Amino acid sequence: MPLLGKVLVVDDDQNVLELVKLYGEKEGFEVIGINDGDLLLPAFDRENPDVVILDIMLPGTDGLTLCRNLRAVRMIPVIMLTAKGEEADRVLGLEMGADDYVSKPFSPRELIARIKAVLRRTHPVDMKTNWQLKYPGLEIQHDTRRVFVDAKEIEVTPREFDLLYYLAQNPRRVFTRDKLLEAVWGYDYFGEQRTVDVHIRRLRTKLAPLTHEYLTTVWGVGYQFTPPVKGGETTS
């Protein structure tokens, strides 16, 4: 079986580490497990993983701080493990830059499916879809997954890129939160619509240097990408 990618799991529960390793390796992943937050960055440098799974509650440095520290090093996909029902932790994890989260206790098959989904979105894409979206002051490069505001590159997480690109591909079309969850996250996020709001808020902050507000709230419905009336958009 070909190697699908390398997964670094940080959790102080040995059962969780063994469960992810068992199911991950069965699906074709290499899984490295560590049980202390203070060991993450050395392991990250040594192993160069494709995705990191972080428990929020860890001995040593906590998962939220580690997520922020990882974002300062590399825009790698991060999936947070949170206690079931702890909405505040999930939202805070998204604010820190996490791309996804899974509530404990979790289905290992669901976790593996989410790992595969996030890797599909961050791996290089087929040349047929290697185009750029250009709007006044804003450029989104699909092939390199880079975003430029006023010709200056800004850092976005993998999930932020996916959301921005999806909206920008469909200018002036209004999407409900459920539709965005389905299209960008790729699976059922019923009851977790705030996930979209958190990512939109972070994107607005990063696009703030632009005089035009591209991400528009349609009250009672959802969101749309609204280019300036003049100037138009192009693809190449």
GULONU-926688 format. One record per atom (N, C-alpha, C): residue in one letter; atom name; x, y, z. Coordinates in nm, 3 decimals, always signed. Atoms other than C-alpha are relative to their C-alpha. Layout:
// residues N
A, CA, X, Y, Z
...
//
This chain:
// residues 236
M, N, +0.084, -0.120, +0.000
M, CA, +0.000, +0.000, +0.000
M, C, +0.088, +0.125, +0.000
P, N, -0.082, -0.121, +0.002
P, CA, +0.145, +0.341, -0.095
P, C, -0.024, +0.086, +0.123
L, N, +0.012, -0.087, -0.117
L, CA, +0.211, +0.586, +0.187
L, C, -0.083, +0.122, -0.036
L, N, +0.089, -0.113, +0.026
L, CA, -0.068, +0.845, +0.199
L, C, +0.048, +0.128, +0.065
G, N, -0.049, -0.119, -0.069
G, CA, +0.111, +1.081, +0.436
G, C, +0.045, -0.036, +0.139
K, N, -0.051, +0.020, -0.136
K, CA, +0.268, +1.122, +0.777
K, C, -0.082, +0.084, +0.097
V, N, +0.086, -0.063, -0.100
V, CA, +0.053, +1.203, +1.079
V, C, +0.072, +0.004, +0.134
L, N, -0.058, -0.015, -0.133
L, CA, +0.190, +1.339, +1.406
L, C, -0.114, +0.024, +0.099
V, N, +0.107, -0.008, -0.098
V, CA, -0.045, +1.281, +1.701
V, C, +0.059, +0.035, +0.136
V, N, -0.045, -0.041, -0.133
V, CA, +0.001, +1.458, +2.035
V, C, -0.116, -0.017, +0.097
D, N, +0.107, +0.028, -0.097
D, CA, -0.211, +1.314, +2.317
D, C, +0.061, -0.075, +0.117
D, N, -0.057, +0.067, -0.117
D, CA, -0.133, +1.205, +2.673
D, C, -0.073, -0.129, +0.034
D, N, +0.072, +0.125, -0.019
D, CA, -0.380, +0.915, +2.647
D, C, +0.060, -0.104, -0.093
Q, N, -0.067, +0.103, +0.080
Q, CA, -0.187, +0.609, +2.532
Q, C, -0.099, -0.077, -0.086
N, N, +0.101, +0.071, +0.079
N, CA, -0.509, +0.444, +2.416
N, C, -0.034, +0.075, -0.128
V, N, +0.027, -0.081, +0.119
V, CA, -0.576, +0.733, +2.178
V, C, +0.114, -0.014, -0.100
L, N, -0.116, +0.013, +0.089
L, CA, -0.223, +0.713, +2.036
L, C, -0.001, -0.135, -0.071
E, N, +0.001, +0.134, +0.060
E, CA, -0.253, +0.339, +1.980
E, C, -0.116, -0.017, -0.098
L, N, +0.116, +0.011, +0.088
L, CA, -0.601, +0.370, +1.827
L, C, +0.024, +0.071, -0.133
V, N, -0.027, -0.074, +0.123
V, CA, -0.497, +0.637, +1.577
V, C, +0.108, -0.070, -0.081
K, N, -0.107, +0.072, +0.070
K, CA, -0.182, +0.442, +1.493
K, C, -0.054, -0.124, -0.070
L, N, +0.057, +0.122, +0.056
L, CA, -0.379, +0.121, +1.438
L, C, -0.081, +0.029, -0.125
Y, N, +0.088, -0.031, +0.113
Y, CA, -0.642, +0.273, +1.211
Y, C, +0.073, +0.077, -0.109
G, N, -0.073, -0.077, +0.100
G, CA, -0.405, +0.517, +1.043
G, C, +0.090, -0.085, -0.086
E, N, -0.091, +0.086, +0.076
E, CA, -0.150, +0.257, +0.943
E, C, -0.077, -0.099, -0.087
K, N, +0.084, +0.088, +0.080
K, CA, -0.428, +0.028, +0.824
K, C, -0.045, +0.069, -0.129
E, N, +0.045, -0.077, +0.116
E, CA, -0.535, +0.307, +0.585
E, C, +0.115, +0.052, -0.085
G, N, -0.114, -0.040, +0.083
G, CA, -0.182, +0.373, +0.459
G, C, +0.076, +0.121, +0.048
F, N, -0.074, -0.112, -0.055
F, CA, -0.054, +0.651, +0.687
F, C, +0.113, -0.048, +0.090
E, N, -0.101, +0.019, -0.103
E, CA, +0.263, +0.663, +0.887
E, C, -0.041, +0.088, +0.118
V, N, +0.049, -0.073, -0.117
V, CA, +0.161, +0.765, +1.239
V, C, +0.107, +0.003, +0.108
I, N, -0.095, -0.019, -0.109
I, CA, +0.398, +0.908, +1.499
I, C, -0.075, +0.059, +0.118
G, N, +0.071, -0.047, -0.117
G, CA, +0.262, +0.952, +1.850
G, C, +0.094, +0.049, +0.108
I, N, -0.074, -0.050, -0.115
I, CA, +0.396, +1.164, +2.136
I, C, -0.100, +0.041, +0.107
N, N, +0.096, -0.019, -0.110
N, CA, +0.241, +1.217, +2.480
N, C, +0.025, +0.124, +0.084
D, N, -0.031, -0.121, -0.077
D, CA, +0.380, +1.553, +2.592
D, C, +0.012, +0.117, -0.096
G, N, -0.003, -0.116, +0.088
G, CA, +0.323, +1.896, +2.440
G, C, +0.137, +0.059, -0.021
D, N, -0.134, -0.056, +0.012
D, CA, +0.682, +1.999, +2.507
D, C, +0.085, -0.073, -0.102
L, N, -0.075, +0.079, +0.098
L, CA, +0.797, +1.728, +2.265
L, C, -0.042, +0.028, -0.144
L, N, +0.057, -0.017, +0.135
L, CA, +0.594, +1.856, +1.969
L, C, +0.098, +0.063, -0.098
L, N, -0.084, -0.070, +0.098
L, CA, +0.829, +2.106, +1.806
L, C, +0.124, -0.079, -0.040
P, N, -0.112, +0.085, +0.043
P, CA, +1.137, +1.878, +1.819
P, C, -0.045, -0.114, -0.092
A, N, +0.051, +0.108, +0.085
A, CA, +0.927, +1.593, +1.675
A, C, -0.044, +0.053, -0.135
F, N, +0.044, -0.063, +0.124
F, CA, +0.780, +1.828, +1.415
F, C, +0.118, +0.024, -0.093
D, N, -0.120, -0.026, +0.081
D, CA, +1.127, +1.932, +1.295
D, C, +0.062, -0.130, -0.049
R, N, -0.064, +0.127, +0.034
R, CA, +1.248, +1.573, +1.295
R, C, -0.081, -0.080, -0.102
E, N, +0.085, +0.088, +0.080
E, CA, +0.951, +1.402, +1.129
E, C, -0.059, +0.067, -0.124
N, N, +0.059, -0.074, +0.113
N, CA, +0.821, +1.675, +0.893
N, C, -0.134, -0.060, -0.042
P, N, +0.129, +0.065, +0.030
P, CA, +0.459, +1.549, +0.911
P, C, -0.083, +0.079, -0.101
D, N, +0.093, -0.064, +0.092
D, CA, +0.180, +1.627, +0.665
D, C, -0.120, +0.059, +0.071
V, N, +0.112, -0.049, -0.079
V, CA, -0.083, +1.683, +0.933
V, C, +0.030, -0.027, +0.147
V, N, -0.020, +0.015, -0.144
V, CA, -0.080, +1.729, +1.312
V, C, -0.135, -0.009, +0.069
I, N, +0.120, +0.015, -0.081
I, CA, -0.347, +1.608, +1.552
I, C, +0.037, +0.034, +0.144
L, N, -0.036, -0.053, -0.132
L, CA, -0.343, +1.794, +1.884
L, C, -0.114, -0.013, +0.099
D, N, +0.095, -0.005, -0.110
D, CA, -0.525, +1.725, +2.208
D, C, +0.013, +0.137, +0.066
I, N, -0.006, -0.130, -0.065
I, CA, -0.616, +2.049, +2.383
I, C, +0.064, -0.010, +0.138
M, N, -0.050, +0.016, -0.135
M, CA, -0.543, +1.923, +2.735
M, C, +0.122, -0.092, -0.001
L, N, -0.124, +0.075, +0.007
L, CA, -0.179, +1.813, +2.748
L, C, +0.090, +0.034, +0.118
P, N, -0.106, -0.036, -0.093
P, CA, +0.100, +1.787, +3.003
P, C, +0.104, +0.084, -0.073
G, N, -0.091, -0.091, +0.067
G, CA, +0.362, +2.050, +2.932
G, C, -0.079, +0.110, -0.066
T, N, +0.069, -0.108, +0.073
T, CA, +0.250, +2.306, +2.674
T, C, -0.135, -0.049, -0.049
D, N, +0.134, +0.043, +0.040
D, CA, -0.124, +2.294, +2.605
D, C, -0.017, +0.007, -0.151
G, N, +0.022, +0.012, +0.144
G, CA, -0.268, +2.220, +2.262
G, C, -0.027, +0.131, -0.071
L, N, +0.030, -0.128, +0.063
L, CA, -0.397, +2.570, +2.192
L, C, +0.126, +0.082, -0.024
T, N, -0.127, -0.071, +0.015
T, CA, -0.056, +2.725, +2.252
T, C, +0.085, -0.066, -0.107
L, N, -0.078, +0.072, +0.100
L, CA, +0.107, +2.453, +2.043
L, C, -0.051, +0.029, -0.141
C, N, +0.057, -0.031, +0.132
C, CA, -0.133, +2.523, +1.756
C, C, +0.049, +0.136, -0.047
R, N, -0.049, -0.133, +0.036
R, CA, -0.037, +2.890, +1.762
R, C, +0.148, -0.004, -0.035
N, N, -0.143, +0.010, +0.027
N, CA, +0.333, +2.799, +1.777
N, C, +0.028, -0.066, -0.135
L, N, -0.017, +0.066, +0.130
L, CA, +0.297, +2.565, +1.478
L, C, -0.029, +0.096, -0.114
R, N, +0.036, -0.096, +0.103
R, CA, +0.129, +2.839, +1.278
R, C, +0.114, +0.100, -0.026
A, N, -0.113, -0.092, +0.018
A, CA, +0.438, +3.055, +1.334
A, C, +0.113, -0.067, -0.078
V, N, -0.105, +0.076, +0.067
V, CA, +0.651, +2.780, +1.179
V, C, -0.039, -0.038, -0.142
R, N, +0.041, +0.051, +0.131
R, CA, +0.447, +2.640, +0.891
R, C, -0.152, -0.010, -0.007
M, N, +0.144, +0.010, +0.018
M, CA, +0.095, +2.643, +0.749
M, C, -0.040, -0.145, -0.026
I, N, +0.034, +0.142, +0.011
I, CA, +0.039, +2.273, +0.812
I, C, -0.140, -0.023, +0.054
P, N, +0.133, +0.029, -0.055
P, CA, -0.310, +2.128, +0.863
P, C, +0.007, -0.048, +0.144
V, N, +0.006, +0.038, -0.140
V, CA, -0.397, +2.096, +1.232
V, C, -0.143, -0.039, +0.034
I, N, +0.130, +0.048, -0.048
I, CA, -0.686, +1.891, +1.373
I, C, +0.008, -0.006, +0.152
M, N, +0.001, -0.002, -0.145
M, CA, -0.772, +1.954, +1.738
M, C, -0.093, -0.108, +0.054
L, N, +0.086, +0.093, -0.074
L, CA, -0.910, +1.692, +1.977
L, C, -0.054, +0.074, +0.121
T, N, +0.060, -0.075, -0.109
T, CA, -1.156, +1.847, +2.221
T, C, -0.098, -0.088, +0.077
A, N, +0.098, +0.072, -0.080
A, CA, -1.377, +1.724, +2.503
A, C, -0.139, +0.020, -0.059
K, N, +0.134, -0.008, +0.059
K, CA, -1.730, +1.649, +2.386
K, C, -0.081, +0.108, +0.068
G, N, +0.085, -0.103, -0.052
G, CA, -1.956, +1.948, +2.425
G, C, +0.071, +0.128, +0.040
E, N, -0.074, -0.120, -0.040
E, CA, -1.679, +2.199, +2.498
E, C, +0.010, +0.096, -0.118
E, N, +0.003, -0.089, +0.116
E, CA, -1.782, +2.455, +2.236
E, C, +0.105, +0.110, +0.011
A, N, -0.096, -0.109, -0.017
A, CA, -1.561, +2.726, +2.383
A, C, +0.140, -0.044, -0.042
D, N, -0.130, +0.052, +0.039
D, CA, -1.253, +2.507, +2.336
D, C, +0.010, -0.014, -0.151
R, N, -0.002, +0.019, +0.146
R, CA, -1.348, +2.427, +1.977
R, C, +0.015, +0.135, -0.071
V, N, -0.007, -0.133, +0.063
V, CA, -1.403, +2.792, +1.886
V, C, +0.138, +0.061, +0.022
L, N, -0.132, -0.055, -0.027
L, CA, -1.081, +2.896, +2.058
L, C, +0.107, -0.068, -0.084
G, N, -0.094, +0.072, +0.086
G, CA, -0.894, +2.625, +1.869
G, C, -0.002, +0.051, -0.142
L, N, +0.012, -0.057, +0.135
L, CA, -1.028, +2.761, +1.540
L, C, +0.061, +0.139, -0.005
E, N, -0.059, -0.134, -0.005
E, CA, -0.929, +3.111, +1.645
E, C, +0.152, -0.006, -0.001
M, N, -0.145, +0.016, -0.006
M, CA, -0.575, +2.986, +1.710
M, C, +0.058, -0.050, -0.133
G, N, -0.049, +0.042, +0.132
G, CA, -0.556, +2.854, +1.353
G, C, -0.025, -0.144, -0.034
A, N, +0.029, +0.140, +0.033
A, CA, -0.680, +2.494, +1.371
A, C, -0.091, -0.006, -0.123
D, N, +0.081, +0.017, +0.121
D, CA, -0.836, +2.367, +1.048
D, C, -0.124, -0.083, +0.025
D, N, +0.110, +0.092, -0.026
D, CA, -1.066, +2.113, +1.205
D, C, +0.007, -0.042, +0.146
Y, N, -0.003, +0.055, -0.135
Y, CA, -1.160, +1.950, +1.532
Y, C, -0.087, -0.124, +0.005
V, N, +0.076, +0.122, -0.023
V, CA, -1.292, +1.617, +1.653
V, C, -0.026, -0.009, +0.150
S, N, +0.034, +0.008, -0.141
S, CA, -1.477, +1.575, +1.982
S, C, +0.023, -0.141, +0.054
K, N, -0.016, +0.128, -0.067
K, CA, -1.382, +1.298, +2.223
K, C, -0.128, -0.036, +0.075
P, N, -0.064, +0.112, +0.069
P, CA, -1.481, +1.021, +2.238
P, C, -0.033, +0.005, -0.149
F, N, +0.019, -0.013, +0.144
F, CA, -1.440, +0.997, +1.862
F, C, +0.007, -0.135, -0.068
S, N, -0.011, +0.118, +0.086
S, CA, -1.480, +0.740, +1.589
S, C, +0.133, +0.006, -0.073
P, N, -0.127, -0.003, +0.073
P, CA, -1.134, +0.649, +1.455
P, C, -0.019, +0.007, -0.151
R, N, +0.026, -0.006, +0.145
R, CA, -1.285, +0.602, +1.111
R, C, -0.033, +0.143, -0.042
E, N, +0.031, -0.139, +0.031
E, CA, -1.424, +0.956, +1.121
E, C, +0.126, +0.085, +0.001
L, N, -0.125, -0.076, -0.006
L, CA, -1.086, +1.094, +1.226
L, C, +0.084, -0.025, -0.123
I, N, -0.078, +0.032, +0.119
I, CA, -0.912, +0.912, +0.941
I, C, -0.061, +0.066, -0.123
A, N, +0.067, -0.064, +0.114
A, CA, -1.175, +1.044, +0.697
A, C, +0.031, +0.149, -0.003
R, N, -0.029, -0.144, -0.005
R, CA, -1.109, +1.399, +0.815
R, C, +0.146, +0.026, -0.036
I, N, -0.141, -0.014, +0.039
I, CA, -0.733, +1.350, +0.781
I, C, +0.011, -0.007, -0.152
K, N, -0.005, +0.014, +0.146
K, CA, -0.782, +1.233, +0.423
K, C, -0.058, +0.123, -0.068
A, N, +0.064, -0.117, +0.061
A, CA, -1.014, +1.526, +0.349
A, C, +0.092, +0.121, +0.002
V, N, -0.085, -0.118, -0.010
V, CA, -0.772, +1.790, +0.474
V, C, +0.125, -0.016, -0.086
L, N, -0.117, +0.021, +0.086
L, CA, -0.481, +1.630, +0.288
L, C, -0.035, +0.014, -0.147
R, N, +0.041, -0.018, +0.140
R, CA, -0.677, +1.620, -0.037
R, C, -0.003, +0.147, -0.036
R, N, +0.011, -0.143, +0.028
R, CA, -0.729, +1.993, -0.005
R, C, +0.135, +0.070, -0.001
T, N, -0.129, -0.068, -0.010
T, CA, -0.367, +2.075, +0.070
T, C, +0.106, -0.059, -0.090
H, N, -0.097, +0.057, +0.092
H, CA, -0.189, +1.844, -0.173
H, C, -0.005, +0.074, -0.134
P, N, +0.002, -0.066, +0.131
P, CA, -0.088, +1.977, -0.517
P, C, -0.117, -0.049, -0.084
V, N, +0.118, +0.033, +0.078
V, CA, -0.379, +1.988, -0.756
V, C, +0.036, -0.025, -0.145
D, N, -0.019, +0.028, +0.141
D, CA, -0.417, +1.878, -1.114
D, C, +0.021, +0.130, -0.078
M, N, -0.032, -0.120, +0.078
M, CA, -0.285, +2.121, -1.375
M, C, -0.126, +0.065, -0.058
K, N, +0.122, -0.057, +0.057
K, CA, -0.637, +2.165, -1.513
K, C, -0.063, +0.103, +0.093
T, N, +0.059, -0.094, -0.094
T, CA, -0.732, +2.351, -1.195
T, C, +0.102, +0.099, +0.054
N, N, -0.104, -0.092, -0.045
N, CA, -0.409, +2.548, -1.159
N, C, -0.021, +0.139, -0.059
W, N, +0.023, -0.134, +0.049
W, CA, -0.553, +2.891, -1.220
W, C, +0.005, +0.099, +0.116
Q, N, -0.003, -0.107, -0.099
Q, CA, -0.551, +3.221, -1.039
Q, C, -0.131, +0.078, -0.008
L, N, +0.112, -0.092, -0.005
L, CA, -0.839, +3.437, -0.927
L, C, +0.055, +0.137, +0.034
K, N, -0.052, -0.135, -0.020
K, CA, -0.766, +3.809, -0.955
K, C, -0.115, +0.099, +0.010
Y, N, +0.096, -0.107, -0.025
Y, CA, -0.976, +4.088, -0.811
Y, C, +0.080, +0.124, +0.039
P, N, -0.075, -0.121, -0.038
P, CA, -0.880, +4.449, -0.739
P, C, +0.063, -0.013, +0.139
G, N, -0.074, +0.008, -0.125
G, CA, -0.611, +4.430, -0.473
G, C, +0.014, -0.139, +0.057
L, N, +0.001, +0.136, -0.055
L, CA, -0.661, +4.056, -0.423
L, C, +0.032, -0.102, -0.109
E, N, -0.035, +0.107, +0.091
E, CA, -0.500, +3.758, -0.594
E, C, +0.006, -0.131, +0.079
I, N, +0.003, +0.131, -0.064
I, CA, -0.561, +3.393, -0.505
I, C, +0.056, -0.102, -0.098
Q, N, -0.068, +0.096, +0.088
Q, CA, -0.326, +3.134, -0.657
Q, C, -0.033, -0.142, +0.044
H, N, +0.044, +0.134, -0.037
H, CA, -0.478, +2.789, -0.660
H, C, +0.115, -0.101, -0.002
D, N, -0.106, +0.100, +0.013
D, CA, -0.166, +2.602, -0.770
D, C, +0.098, +0.006, +0.117
T, N, -0.094, -0.014, -0.111
T, CA, +0.060, +2.742, -0.496
T, C, -0.069, +0.022, +0.133
R, N, +0.081, -0.022, -0.121
R, CA, -0.224, +2.803, -0.246
R, C, +0.052, +0.123, +0.076
R, N, -0.046, -0.125, -0.059
R, CA, -0.103, +3.158, -0.185
R, C, -0.102, +0.110, -0.026
V, N, +0.092, -0.112, +0.011
V, CA, -0.303, +3.474, -0.128
V, C, +0.080, +0.130, +0.013
F, N, -0.070, -0.128, -0.001
F, CA, -0.184, +3.827, -0.203
F, C, -0.101, +0.113, +0.016
V, N, +0.081, -0.119, -0.024
V, CA, -0.337, +4.147, -0.070
V, C, +0.086, +0.121, -0.033
D, N, -0.079, -0.115, +0.048
D, CA, -0.216, +4.462, -0.248
D, C, +0.143, -0.043, -0.033
A, N, -0.126, +0.056, +0.049
A, CA, +0.065, +4.249, -0.400
A, C, +0.091, -0.054, +0.112
K, N, -0.077, +0.052, -0.112
K, CA, +0.183, +4.139, -0.054
K, C, -0.064, -0.130, +0.048
E, N, +0.055, +0.129, -0.041
E, CA, +0.145, +3.775, +0.044
E, C, -0.044, +0.003, +0.147
I, N, +0.048, +0.014, -0.137
I, CA, -0.062, +3.705, +0.353
I, C, -0.005, -0.150, +0.034
E, N, +0.003, +0.139, -0.043
E, CA, -0.056, +3.383, +0.556
E, C, -0.144, -0.040, +0.032
V, N, +0.132, +0.056, -0.030
V, CA, -0.374, +3.178, +0.557
V, C, +0.017, -0.148, +0.030
T, N, -0.004, +0.142, -0.029
T, CA, -0.440, +2.836, +0.701
T, C, -0.058, -0.076, -0.120
P, N, +0.058, +0.078, +0.110
P, CA, -0.532, +2.551, +0.464
P, C, -0.151, +0.014, -0.011
R, N, +0.145, -0.010, +0.006
R, CA, -0.897, +2.574, +0.561
R, C, -0.045, +0.141, -0.038
E, N, +0.032, -0.137, +0.040
E, CA, -0.903, +2.953, +0.530
E, C, +0.014, +0.016, -0.150
F, N, -0.020, -0.008, +0.144
F, CA, -0.763, +2.918, +0.180
F, C, -0.117, -0.065, -0.074
D, N, +0.109, +0.072, +0.067
D, CA, -1.026, +2.661, +0.083
D, C, -0.130, +0.081, +0.002
L, N, +0.123, -0.078, -0.013
L, CA, -1.309, +2.880, +0.211
L, C, +0.004, +0.124, -0.088
L, N, -0.013, -0.121, +0.082
L, CA, -1.182, +3.199, +0.046
L, C, -0.006, -0.034, -0.148
Y, N, -0.003, +0.037, +0.141
Y, CA, -1.114, +3.024, -0.282
Y, C, -0.139, -0.043, -0.049
Y, N, +0.133, +0.045, +0.040
Y, CA, -1.456, +2.859, -0.290
Y, C, -0.095, +0.117, -0.019
L, N, +0.087, -0.116, +0.013
L, CA, -1.635, +3.187, -0.229
L, C, +0.039, +0.086, -0.120
A, N, -0.047, -0.085, +0.110
A, CA, -1.417, +3.376, -0.477
A, C, -0.026, -0.061, -0.136
Q, N, +0.035, +0.067, +0.125
Q, CA, -1.490, +3.115, -0.744
Q, C, -0.145, +0.026, -0.039
N, N, +0.144, -0.018, +0.021
N, CA, -1.858, +3.199, -0.707
N, C, -0.042, +0.139, +0.043
P, N, +0.028, -0.137, -0.046
P, CA, -1.875, +3.579, -0.681
P, C, -0.149, +0.033, -0.005
R, N, +0.137, -0.051, -0.017
R, CA, -2.203, +3.733, -0.564
R, C, -0.103, -0.110, +0.023
R, N, +0.093, +0.108, -0.034
R, CA, -2.356, +3.391, -0.500
R, C, -0.006, -0.014, +0.152
V, N, +0.018, +0.009, -0.144
V, CA, -2.500, +3.363, -0.151
V, C, -0.001, -0.147, +0.043
F, N, -0.008, +0.136, -0.052
F, CA, -2.411, +3.049, +0.046
F, C, -0.044, -0.003, +0.146
T, N, +0.032, +0.021, -0.141
T, CA, -2.569, +2.928, +0.366
T, C, +0.122, -0.059, +0.070
R, N, -0.110, +0.060, -0.076
R, CA, -2.336, +2.816, +0.644
R, C, +0.004, -0.151, -0.023
D, N, +0.003, +0.145, +0.023
D, CA, -2.451, +2.457, +0.593
D, C, +0.061, -0.036, -0.135
K, N, -0.056, +0.027, +0.132
K, CA, -2.363, +2.474, +0.223
K, C, +0.152, +0.017, +0.001
L, N, -0.144, -0.021, -0.008
L, CA, -2.018, +2.612, +0.301
L, C, +0.067, -0.114, +0.077
L, N, -0.055, +0.113, -0.074
L, CA, -1.961, +2.339, +0.558
L, C, +0.008, -0.123, -0.088
E, N, +0.003, +0.116, +0.089
E, CA, -2.060, +2.077, +0.303
E, C, +0.106, +0.011, -0.109
A, N, -0.090, -0.019, +0.114
A, CA, -1.852, +2.226, +0.020
A, C, +0.146, +0.008, +0.040
V, N, -0.139, -0.025, -0.039
V, CA, -1.537, +2.326, +0.211
V, C, +0.052, -0.104, +0.098
W, N, -0.044, +0.100, -0.099
W, CA, -1.524, +2.088, +0.506
W, C, -0.023, -0.142, -0.051
G, N, +0.015, +0.127, +0.068
G, CA, -1.663, +1.802, +0.304
G, C, -0.076, -0.108, +0.074
Y, N, +0.079, +0.099, -0.072
Y, CA, -1.877, +1.627, +0.564
Y, C, -0.096, +0.072, +0.092
D, N, +0.109, -0.058, -0.078
D, CA, -2.167, +1.681, +0.801
D, C, +0.053, +0.066, +0.126
Y, N, -0.038, -0.077, -0.117
Y, CA, -2.103, +1.954, +1.056
Y, C, -0.125, +0.053, +0.068
F, N, +0.129, -0.048, -0.048
F, CA, -2.463, +1.977, +1.170
F, C, +0.012, +0.054, +0.143
G, N, -0.003, -0.060, -0.133
G, CA, -2.501, +2.209, +1.465
G, C, +0.127, +0.077, +0.030
E, N, -0.127, -0.067, -0.026
E, CA, -2.154, +2.361, +1.426
E, C, +0.023, +0.113, -0.102
Q, N, -0.010, -0.106, +0.099
Q, CA, -2.227, +2.654, +1.196
Q, C, +0.095, +0.110, +0.042
R, N, -0.090, -0.105, -0.047
R, CA, -2.016, +2.882, +1.414
R, C, +0.141, -0.019, -0.055
T, N, -0.129, +0.027, +0.063
T, CA, -1.714, +2.714, +1.255
T, C, +0.021, +0.093, -0.120
V, N, -0.010, -0.088, +0.117
V, CA, -1.785, +2.911, +0.935
V, C, +0.020, +0.144, +0.046
D, N, -0.012, -0.137, -0.048
D, CA, -1.828, +3.236, +1.129
D, C, +0.142, +0.031, +0.047
V, N, -0.137, -0.022, -0.050
V, CA, -1.489, +3.194, +1.297
V, C, +0.098, +0.016, -0.115
H, N, -0.092, -0.008, +0.113
H, CA, -1.310, +3.133, +0.967
H, C, -0.022, +0.129, -0.081
I, N, +0.029, -0.125, +0.071
I, CA, -1.487, +3.425, +0.797
I, C, +0.059, +0.118, +0.077
R, N, -0.054, -0.109, -0.080
R, CA, -1.389, +3.654, +1.084
R, C, +0.153, +0.008, -0.012
R, N, -0.145, -0.002, +0.015
R, CA, -1.025, +3.549, +1.059
R, C, +0.042, +0.048, -0.138
L, N, -0.032, -0.045, +0.135
L, CA, -1.024, +3.600, +0.683
L, C, -0.021, +0.150, -0.014
R, N, +0.025, -0.145, +0.007
R, CA, -1.176, +3.947, +0.718
R, C, +0.114, +0.078, +0.064
T, N, -0.112, -0.067, -0.066
T, CA, -0.899, +4.042, +0.958
T, C, +0.122, +0.002, -0.091
K, N, -0.118, +0.009, +0.087
K, CA, -0.635, +3.925, +0.711
K, C, -0.016, +0.080, -0.128
L, N, +0.027, -0.081, +0.120
L, CA, -0.803, +4.107, +0.421
L, C, -0.024, +0.147, +0.033
A, N, +0.033, -0.135, -0.047
A, CA, -0.845, +4.423, +0.627
A, C, +0.075, +0.112, -0.073
P, N, -0.067, -0.110, +0.072
P, CA, -0.578, +4.624, +0.436
P, C, -0.073, +0.045, -0.126
L, N, +0.075, -0.038, +0.120
L, CA, -0.812, +4.624, +0.135
L, C, -0.109, +0.100, +0.035
T, N, +0.104, -0.099, -0.025
T, CA, -1.045, +4.920, +0.108
T, C, -0.139, -0.056, -0.028
H, N, +0.129, +0.062, +0.033
H, CA, -1.317, +4.696, -0.035
H, C, -0.017, -0.125, +0.086
E, N, +0.029, +0.120, -0.079
E, CA, -1.483, +4.434, +0.184
E, C, -0.060, -0.107, -0.091
Y, N, +0.043, +0.106, +0.092
Y, CA, -1.507, +4.116, -0.022
Y, C, -0.095, -0.100, +0.065
L, N, +0.080, +0.102, -0.066
L, CA, -1.666, +3.886, +0.236
L, C, -0.119, +0.068, +0.069
T, N, +0.120, -0.070, -0.044
T, CA, -2.021, +4.006, +0.289
T, C, -0.094, -0.094, +0.073
T, N, +0.102, +0.075, -0.073
T, CA, -2.272, +3.885, +0.544
T, C, -0.137, +0.030, -0.059
V, N, +0.138, -0.014, +0.043
V, CA, -2.622, +3.826, +0.410
V, C, -0.084, -0.045, +0.119
W, N, +0.064, +0.029, -0.128
W, CA, -2.822, +3.848, +0.731
W, C, -0.115, -0.097, -0.015
G, N, +0.104, +0.102, +0.001
G, CA, -3.042, +3.549, +0.801
G, C, +0.022, -0.109, -0.102
V, N, -0.026, +0.101, +0.103
V, CA, -2.887, +3.351, +0.515
V, C, +0.141, -0.058, +0.014
G, N, -0.137, +0.050, -0.005
G, CA, -2.506, +3.327, +0.510
G, C, +0.099, +0.103, -0.049
Y, N, -0.107, -0.087, +0.046
Y, CA, -2.216, +3.478, +0.319
Y, C, +0.011, -0.003, -0.152
Q, N, -0.032, -0.003, +0.142
Q, CA, -2.113, +3.586, -0.028
Q, C, +0.130, +0.076, -0.022
F, N, -0.119, -0.072, +0.042
F, CA, -1.800, +3.706, -0.204
F, C, -0.046, +0.108, -0.096
T, N, +0.053, -0.113, +0.076
T, CA, -1.875, +4.053, -0.342
T, C, +0.112, +0.086, -0.056
P, N, -0.102, -0.084, +0.062
P, CA, -1.626, +4.205, -0.588
P, C, -0.052, +0.143, -0.022
P, N, +0.044, -0.136, +0.035
P, CA, -1.631, +4.579, -0.664
P, C, -0.081, -0.004, -0.129
V, N, +0.082, -0.007, +0.121
V, CA, -1.885, +4.673, -0.927
V, C, +0.087, +0.026, -0.121
K, N, -0.093, -0.029, +0.110
K, CA, -1.604, +4.812, -1.143
K, C, +0.129, -0.076, +0.024
G, N, -0.129, +0.067, -0.011
G, CA, -1.279, +4.634, -1.214
G, C, -0.008, -0.145, -0.039
G, N, +0.024, +0.136, +0.043
G, CA, -1.422, +4.289, -1.253
G, C, +0.102, -0.099, +0.052
E, N, -0.089, +0.105, -0.042
E, CA, -1.254, +3.961, -1.189
E, C, +0.048, -0.077, -0.122
T, N, -0.052, +0.078, +0.111
T, CA, -1.039, +3.743, -1.410
T, C, +0.055, -0.129, +0.054
T, N, -0.069, +0.124, -0.033
T, CA, -0.904, +3.390, -1.411
T, C, +0.107, -0.023, -0.105
S, N, -0.107, +0.028, +0.095
S, CA, -0.584, +3.271, -1.570
S, C, +0.063, -0.132, +0.035
//
